Amino acid sequence: MNRDELLRKIRACLRLSTSANEHESAAALRQARSLMEKHGISHAEALAGEVSEREAKTARRGEELHGSMNALIRLVERGFRCRSVITCGRGSAITVTFFGTGADAEVAAYAFEVLRRQMDAACKHHIRRIRITKVREARGEAFRRGWVTAVRHLFPGAELAADLVEKLEAYKSVRWSDLREGKSKEVDLKRVPDRDYERGVAAGRAAKLHTGLGGEQQRALEHEP
Protein backbone atom coordinates (compact mmCIF):
# COMPACT_ATOMS: atom_id res chain seq x y z
CA MET A 1 0.00 0.00 0.00
CA ASN A 2 1.57 3.30 -1.06
CA ARG A 3 1.23 6.53 0.95
CA ASP A 4 -1.70 7.92 -1.07
CA GLU A 5 -3.66 4.70 -0.61
CA LEU A 6 -2.80 4.72 3.08
CA LEU A 7 -4.02 8.29 3.48
CA ARG A 8 -7.27 7.45 1.69
CA LYS A 9 -7.81 4.51 4.05
CA ILE A 10 -7.14 6.65 7.12
CA ARG A 11 -9.53 9.35 5.88
CA ALA A 12 -12.21 6.73 5.28
CA CYS A 13 -11.77 5.54 8.85
CA LEU A 14 -11.96 9.10 10.18
CA ARG A 15 -15.21 9.65 8.28
CA LEU A 16 -16.65 6.44 9.77
CA SER A 17 -15.59 7.60 13.22
CA THR A 18 -18.38 10.19 13.07
CA SER A 19 -21.02 7.48 12.58
CA ALA A 20 -24.07 7.45 14.86
CA ASN A 21 -23.32 3.78 15.54
CA GLU A 22 -21.10 3.90 18.62
CA HIS A 23 -19.41 0.53 18.00
CA GLU A 24 -18.68 1.33 14.34
CA SER A 25 -17.44 4.78 15.28
CA ALA A 26 -15.10 3.54 17.99
CA ALA A 27 -13.67 0.74 15.81
CA ALA A 28 -13.03 3.15 12.90
CA LEU A 29 -11.28 5.64 15.16
CA ARG A 30 -9.08 2.90 16.66
CA GLN A 31 -8.10 1.72 13.19
CA ALA A 32 -7.31 5.27 12.02
CA ARG A 33 -5.13 5.93 15.06
CA SER A 34 -3.37 2.59 14.68
CA LEU A 35 -2.52 3.28 11.03
CA MET A 36 -1.31 6.81 11.79
CA GLU A 37 0.92 5.66 14.64
CA LYS A 38 2.31 2.73 12.65
CA HIS A 39 3.21 4.82 9.60
CA GLY A 40 4.11 8.10 11.31
CA ILE A 41 1.21 10.10 9.85
CA SER A 42 -0.13 13.07 11.81
CA HIS A 43 -3.80 13.85 12.20
CA ALA A 44 -3.23 17.11 10.32
CA GLU A 45 -1.64 15.31 7.36
CA ALA A 46 -4.53 12.86 7.19
CA LEU A 47 -7.14 15.65 7.17
CA ALA A 48 -5.14 17.78 4.71
CA GLY A 49 -5.39 15.08 2.07
CA GLU A 50 -9.02 16.01 1.34
CA VAL A 51 -8.07 19.57 0.42
CA SER A 52 -6.90 20.85 -2.98
CA GLU A 53 -5.67 24.25 -4.12
CA ARG A 54 -5.84 26.53 -7.16
CA GLU A 55 -3.83 29.67 -7.88
CA ALA A 56 -5.33 32.90 -9.24
CA LYS A 57 -3.69 36.05 -10.62
CA THR A 58 -4.18 39.46 -9.04
CA ALA A 59 -2.54 41.39 -11.93
CA ARG A 60 -0.43 43.19 -9.29
CA ARG A 61 3.27 43.12 -8.46
CA GLY A 62 5.22 43.85 -5.31
CA GLU A 63 4.80 43.13 -1.61
CA GLU A 64 1.36 44.54 -0.76
CA LEU A 65 -2.19 44.58 -2.09
CA HIS A 66 -4.69 47.40 -1.72
CA GLY A 67 -7.40 46.90 0.89
CA SER A 68 -10.03 46.57 -1.84
CA MET A 69 -8.26 43.56 -3.34
CA ASN A 70 -7.88 41.89 0.04
CA ALA A 71 -11.58 42.49 0.67
CA LEU A 72 -12.49 40.84 -2.64
CA ILE A 73 -10.36 37.81 -1.74
CA ARG A 74 -12.15 37.48 1.62
CA LEU A 75 -15.55 37.65 -0.10
CA VAL A 76 -14.63 34.87 -2.52
CA GLU A 77 -13.29 32.77 0.34
CA ARG A 78 -16.61 32.95 2.19
CA GLY A 79 -18.67 32.45 -0.92
CA PHE A 80 -16.89 29.24 -1.92
CA ARG A 81 -16.00 27.77 1.49
CA CYS A 82 -12.25 28.28 1.09
CA ARG A 83 -9.23 29.84 2.69
CA SER A 84 -6.38 31.52 0.85
CA VAL A 85 -2.69 32.39 0.96
CA ILE A 86 -1.13 35.34 -0.87
CA THR A 87 2.31 35.01 -2.45
CA CYS A 88 4.22 38.23 -3.08
CA GLY A 89 7.70 39.73 -3.18
CA ARG A 90 9.58 42.80 -4.31
CA GLY A 91 9.22 43.12 -8.07
CA SER A 92 7.37 39.80 -8.45
CA ALA A 93 3.79 39.00 -9.45
CA ILE A 94 1.31 38.73 -6.58
CA THR A 95 -0.85 35.61 -6.65
CA VAL A 96 -3.53 34.21 -4.38
CA THR A 97 -3.91 30.48 -3.77
CA PHE A 98 -7.37 29.32 -2.72
CA PHE A 99 -7.65 25.97 -0.97
CA GLY A 100 -10.77 23.99 -0.16
CA THR A 101 -12.46 20.61 -0.51
CA GLY A 102 -14.05 19.18 -3.65
CA ALA A 103 -14.16 21.68 -6.52
CA ASP A 104 -14.37 24.71 -4.20
CA ALA A 105 -10.81 25.93 -4.74
CA GLU A 106 -11.05 25.71 -8.53
CA VAL A 107 -14.34 27.59 -8.64
CA ALA A 108 -13.12 30.20 -6.13
CA ALA A 109 -9.98 30.93 -8.18
CA TYR A 110 -11.98 31.23 -11.39
CA ALA A 111 -14.62 33.45 -9.75
CA PHE A 112 -11.94 35.69 -8.27
CA GLU A 113 -10.26 36.27 -11.63
CA VAL A 114 -13.60 36.98 -13.32
CA LEU A 115 -14.55 39.54 -10.68
CA ARG A 116 -11.08 41.04 -10.42
CA ARG A 117 -10.92 41.68 -14.17
CA GLN A 118 -14.39 43.15 -14.08
CA MET A 119 -13.52 45.44 -11.15
CA ASP A 120 -10.26 46.57 -12.76
CA ALA A 121 -11.97 47.37 -16.06
CA ALA A 122 -14.63 49.47 -14.33
CA CYS A 123 -11.99 51.27 -12.25
CA LYS A 124 -9.78 51.95 -15.28
CA HIS A 125 -12.72 53.57 -17.03
CA HIS A 126 -13.56 55.65 -13.94
CA ILE A 127 -10.06 57.14 -13.53
CA ARG A 128 -9.15 57.34 -17.22
CA ARG A 129 -8.90 61.16 -17.24
CA ILE A 130 -6.87 61.51 -14.02
CA ARG A 131 -3.19 62.18 -14.78
CA ILE A 132 -1.51 62.55 -11.36
CA THR A 133 -0.33 59.12 -10.19
CA LYS A 134 -1.10 59.51 -6.46
CA VAL A 135 -4.53 60.94 -7.19
CA ARG A 136 -5.27 58.09 -9.62
CA GLU A 137 -4.29 55.55 -6.99
CA ALA A 138 -6.37 57.11 -4.20
CA ARG A 139 -9.49 57.72 -6.26
CA GLY A 140 -9.16 54.30 -7.88
CA GLU A 141 -8.94 52.64 -4.47
CA ALA A 142 -12.03 54.50 -3.25
CA PHE A 143 -13.90 53.36 -6.36
CA ARG A 144 -12.81 49.72 -5.91
CA ARG A 145 -13.82 49.73 -2.24
CA GLY A 146 -17.28 50.85 -3.24
CA TRP A 147 -17.37 48.20 -5.95
CA VAL A 148 -16.45 45.40 -3.54
CA THR A 149 -19.02 46.62 -1.01
CA ALA A 150 -21.71 46.40 -3.68
CA VAL A 151 -20.91 42.81 -4.71
CA ARG A 152 -21.25 41.43 -1.17
CA HIS A 153 -24.83 40.43 -1.99
CA LEU A 154 -23.43 37.80 -4.37
CA PHE A 155 -21.78 35.94 -1.48
CA PRO A 156 -23.88 34.49 1.36
CA GLY A 157 -22.11 34.93 4.68
CA ALA A 158 -22.63 31.41 6.01
CA GLU A 159 -20.19 30.14 8.63
CA LEU A 160 -17.96 27.21 7.70
CA ALA A 161 -18.73 23.91 9.38
CA ALA A 162 -16.33 23.00 12.19
CA ASP A 163 -15.06 19.88 10.42
CA LEU A 164 -14.29 21.87 7.26
CA VAL A 165 -12.41 24.52 9.23
CA GLU A 166 -10.36 21.73 10.82
CA LYS A 167 -9.45 20.31 7.41
CA LEU A 168 -8.49 23.71 5.99
CA GLU A 169 -6.37 24.60 9.00
CA ALA A 170 -4.70 21.19 8.83
CA TYR A 171 -3.88 21.69 5.15
CA LYS A 172 -2.50 25.16 5.82
CA SER A 173 -0.24 23.89 8.60
CA VAL A 174 1.11 21.06 6.43
CA ARG A 175 1.40 23.02 3.17
CA TRP A 176 2.72 26.34 4.53
CA SER A 177 4.68 26.12 7.76
CA ASP A 178 6.38 29.54 7.66
CA LEU A 179 3.66 32.04 6.77
CA ARG A 180 3.85 35.62 7.95
CA GLU A 181 0.99 38.04 8.49
CA GLY A 182 0.59 40.51 5.64
CA LYS A 183 -0.91 43.98 5.53
CA SER A 184 -2.79 46.09 3.03
CA LYS A 185 -1.09 48.89 1.10
CA GLU A 186 -1.72 52.22 2.78
CA VAL A 187 -3.52 54.84 0.69
CA ASP A 188 -4.57 58.28 1.95
CA LEU A 189 -8.26 58.71 1.08
CA LYS A 190 -8.91 61.85 3.14
CA ARG A 191 -9.15 64.17 0.12
CA VAL A 192 -10.92 61.73 -2.19
CA PRO A 193 -14.41 62.90 -3.26
CA ASP A 194 -17.29 60.79 -1.94
CA ARG A 195 -18.51 60.34 -5.50
CA ASP A 196 -15.63 57.95 -6.27
CA TYR A 197 -16.84 55.45 -3.68
CA GLU A 198 -20.47 56.00 -4.68
CA ARG A 199 -19.73 55.39 -8.36
CA GLY A 200 -17.87 52.24 -7.37
CA VAL A 201 -20.97 51.05 -5.54
CA ALA A 202 -23.13 51.81 -8.57
CA ALA A 203 -20.77 49.91 -10.88
CA GLY A 204 -20.56 46.95 -8.49
CA ARG A 205 -24.34 46.61 -8.36
CA ALA A 206 -24.28 45.69 -12.05
CA ALA A 207 -22.12 42.62 -11.38
CA LYS A 208 -23.75 39.20 -11.65
CA LEU A 209 -22.03 35.94 -10.85
CA HIS A 210 -23.59 32.64 -11.89
CA THR A 211 -22.39 29.24 -10.71
CA GLY A 212 -23.45 25.82 -11.89
CA LEU A 213 -22.35 22.22 -12.28
CA GLY A 214 -20.38 21.03 -15.29
CA GLY A 215 -19.63 17.32 -15.15
CA GLU A 216 -18.04 16.75 -11.77
CA GLN A 217 -16.84 20.33 -11.37
CA GLN A 218 -18.54 23.68 -10.95
CA ARG A 219 -17.40 25.54 -14.04
CA ALA A 220 -20.01 28.00 -15.30
CA LEU A 221 -19.24 31.52 -14.18
CA GLU A 222 -20.05 34.57 -16.20
CA HIS A 223 -20.62 38.28 -15.94
CA GLU A 224 -23.58 40.14 -17.38
CA PRO A 225 -23.08 43.89 -17.71
C-alpha positions as CSV (number, residue, x, y, z in Angstrom):
1,M,0.0,0.0,0.0
2,N,1.6,3.3,-1.1
3,R,1.2,6.5,0.9
4,D,-1.7,7.9,-1.1
5,E,-3.7,4.7,-0.6
6,L,-2.8,4.7,3.1
7,L,-4.0,8.3,3.5
8,R,-7.3,7.4,1.7
9,K,-7.8,4.5,4.1
10,I,-7.1,6.7,7.1
11,R,-9.5,9.4,5.9
12,A,-12.2,6.7,5.3
13,C,-11.8,5.5,8.9
14,L,-12.0,9.1,10.2
15,R,-15.2,9.6,8.3
16,L,-16.6,6.4,9.8
17,S,-15.6,7.6,13.2
18,T,-18.4,10.2,13.1
19,S,-21.0,7.5,12.6
20,A,-24.1,7.4,14.9
21,N,-23.3,3.8,15.5
22,E,-21.1,3.9,18.6
23,H,-19.4,0.5,18.0
24,E,-18.7,1.3,14.3
25,S,-17.4,4.8,15.3
26,A,-15.1,3.5,18.0
27,A,-13.7,0.7,15.8
28,A,-13.0,3.1,12.9
29,L,-11.3,5.6,15.2
30,R,-9.1,2.9,16.7
31,Q,-8.1,1.7,13.2
32,A,-7.3,5.3,12.0
33,R,-5.1,5.9,15.1
34,S,-3.4,2.6,14.7
35,L,-2.5,3.3,11.0
36,M,-1.3,6.8,11.8
37,E,0.9,5.7,14.6
38,K,2.3,2.7,12.7
39,H,3.2,4.8,9.6
40,G,4.1,8.1,11.3
41,I,1.2,10.1,9.8
42,S,-0.1,13.1,11.8
43,H,-3.8,13.8,12.2
44,A,-3.2,17.1,10.3
45,E,-1.6,15.3,7.4
46,A,-4.5,12.9,7.2
47,L,-7.1,15.6,7.2
48,A,-5.1,17.8,4.7
49,G,-5.4,15.1,2.1
50,E,-9.0,16.0,1.3
51,V,-8.1,19.6,0.4
52,S,-6.9,20.9,-3.0
53,E,-5.7,24.3,-4.1
54,R,-5.8,26.5,-7.2
55,E,-3.8,29.7,-7.9
56,A,-5.3,32.9,-9.2
57,K,-3.7,36.0,-10.6
58,T,-4.2,39.5,-9.0
59,A,-2.5,41.4,-11.9
60,R,-0.4,43.2,-9.3
61,R,3.3,43.1,-8.5
62,G,5.2,43.8,-5.3
63,E,4.8,43.1,-1.6
64,E,1.4,44.5,-0.8
65,L,-2.2,44.6,-2.1
66,H,-4.7,47.4,-1.7
67,G,-7.4,46.9,0.9
68,S,-10.0,46.6,-1.8
69,M,-8.3,43.6,-3.3
70,N,-7.9,41.9,0.0
71,A,-11.6,42.5,0.7
72,L,-12.5,40.8,-2.6
73,I,-10.4,37.8,-1.7
74,R,-12.2,37.5,1.6
75,L,-15.5,37.6,-0.1
76,V,-14.6,34.9,-2.5
77,E,-13.3,32.8,0.3
78,R,-16.6,33.0,2.2
79,G,-18.7,32.4,-0.9
80,F,-16.9,29.2,-1.9
81,R,-16.0,27.8,1.5
82,C,-12.2,28.3,1.1
83,R,-9.2,29.8,2.7
84,S,-6.4,31.5,0.8
85,V,-2.7,32.4,1.0
86,I,-1.1,35.3,-0.9
87,T,2.3,35.0,-2.5
88,C,4.2,38.2,-3.1
89,G,7.7,39.7,-3.2
90,R,9.6,42.8,-4.3
91,G,9.2,43.1,-8.1
92,S,7.4,39.8,-8.4
93,A,3.8,39.0,-9.4
94,I,1.3,38.7,-6.6
95,T,-0.8,35.6,-6.7
96,V,-3.5,34.2,-4.4
97,T,-3.9,30.5,-3.8
98,F,-7.4,29.3,-2.7
99,F,-7.7,26.0,-1.0
100,G,-10.8,24.0,-0.2
101,T,-12.5,20.6,-0.5
102,G,-14.0,19.2,-3.6
103,A,-14.2,21.7,-6.5
104,D,-14.4,24.7,-4.2
105,A,-10.8,25.9,-4.7
106,E,-11.0,25.7,-8.5
107,V,-14.3,27.6,-8.6
108,A,-13.1,30.2,-6.1
109,A,-10.0,30.9,-8.2
110,Y,-12.0,31.2,-11.4
111,A,-14.6,33.4,-9.8
112,F,-11.9,35.7,-8.3
113,E,-10.3,36.3,-11.6
114,V,-13.6,37.0,-13.3
115,L,-14.5,39.5,-10.7
116,R,-11.1,41.0,-10.4
117,R,-10.9,41.7,-14.2
118,Q,-14.4,43.1,-14.1
119,M,-13.5,45.4,-11.2
120,D,-10.3,46.6,-12.8
121,A,-12.0,47.4,-16.1
122,A,-14.6,49.5,-14.3
123,C,-12.0,51.3,-12.3
124,K,-9.8,51.9,-15.3
125,H,-12.7,53.6,-17.0
126,H,-13.6,55.6,-13.9
127,I,-10.1,57.1,-13.5
128,R,-9.2,57.3,-17.2
129,R,-8.9,61.2,-17.2
130,I,-6.9,61.5,-14.0
131,R,-3.2,62.2,-14.8
132,I,-1.5,62.6,-11.4
133,T,-0.3,59.1,-10.2
134,K,-1.1,59.5,-6.5
135,V,-4.5,60.9,-7.2
136,R,-5.3,58.1,-9.6
137,E,-4.3,55.6,-7.0
138,A,-6.4,57.1,-4.2
139,R,-9.5,57.7,-6.3
140,G,-9.2,54.3,-7.9
141,E,-8.9,52.6,-4.5
142,A,-12.0,54.5,-3.3
143,F,-13.9,53.4,-6.4
144,R,-12.8,49.7,-5.9
145,R,-13.8,49.7,-2.2
146,G,-17.3,50.9,-3.2
147,W,-17.4,48.2,-6.0
148,V,-16.5,45.4,-3.5
149,T,-19.0,46.6,-1.0
150,A,-21.7,46.4,-3.7
151,V,-20.9,42.8,-4.7
152,R,-21.3,41.4,-1.2
153,H,-24.8,40.4,-2.0
154,L,-23.4,37.8,-4.4
155,F,-21.8,35.9,-1.5
156,P,-23.9,34.5,1.4
157,G,-22.1,34.9,4.7
158,A,-22.6,31.4,6.0
159,E,-20.2,30.1,8.6
160,L,-18.0,27.2,7.7
161,A,-18.7,23.9,9.4
162,A,-16.3,23.0,12.2
163,D,-15.1,19.9,10.4
164,L,-14.3,21.9,7.3
165,V,-12.4,24.5,9.2
166,E,-10.4,21.7,10.8
167,K,-9.4,20.3,7.4
168,L,-8.5,23.7,6.0
169,E,-6.4,24.6,9.0
170,A,-4.7,21.2,8.8
171,Y,-3.9,21.7,5.2
172,K,-2.5,25.2,5.8
173,S,-0.2,23.9,8.6
174,V,1.1,21.1,6.4
175,R,1.4,23.0,3.2
176,W,2.7,26.3,4.5
177,S,4.7,26.1,7.8
178,D,6.4,29.5,7.7
179,L,3.7,32.0,6.8
180,R,3.8,35.6,8.0
181,E,1.0,38.0,8.5
182,G,0.6,40.5,5.6
183,K,-0.9,44.0,5.5
184,S,-2.8,46.1,3.0
185,K,-1.1,48.9,1.1
186,E,-1.7,52.2,2.8
187,V,-3.5,54.8,0.7
188,D,-4.6,58.3,1.9
189,L,-8.3,58.7,1.1
190,K,-8.9,61.9,3.1
191,R,-9.2,64.2,0.1
192,V,-10.9,61.7,-2.2
193,P,-14.4,62.9,-3.3
194,D,-17.3,60.8,-1.9
195,R,-18.5,60.3,-5.5
196,D,-15.6,58.0,-6.3
197,Y,-16.8,55.5,-3.7
198,E,-20.5,56.0,-4.7
199,R,-19.7,55.4,-8.4
200,G,-17.9,52.2,-7.4
201,V,-21.0,51.0,-5.5
202,A,-23.1,51.8,-8.6
203,A,-20.8,49.9,-10.9
204,G,-20.6,47.0,-8.5
205,R,-24.3,46.6,-8.4
206,A,-24.3,45.7,-12.0
207,A,-22.1,42.6,-11.4
208,K,-23.7,39.2,-11.6
209,L,-22.0,35.9,-10.8
210,H,-23.6,32.6,-11.9
211,T,-22.4,29.2,-10.7
212,G,-23.4,25.8,-11.9
213,L,-22.4,22.2,-12.3
214,G,-20.4,21.0,-15.3
215,G,-19.6,17.3,-15.1
216,E,-18.0,16.8,-11.8
217,Q,-16.8,20.3,-11.4
218,Q,-18.5,23.7,-11.0
219,R,-17.4,25.5,-14.0
220,A,-20.0,28.0,-15.3
221,L,-19.2,31.5,-14.2
222,E,-20.1,34.6,-16.2
223,H,-20.6,38.3,-15.9
224,E,-23.6,40.1,-17.4
225,P,-23.1,43.9,-17.7
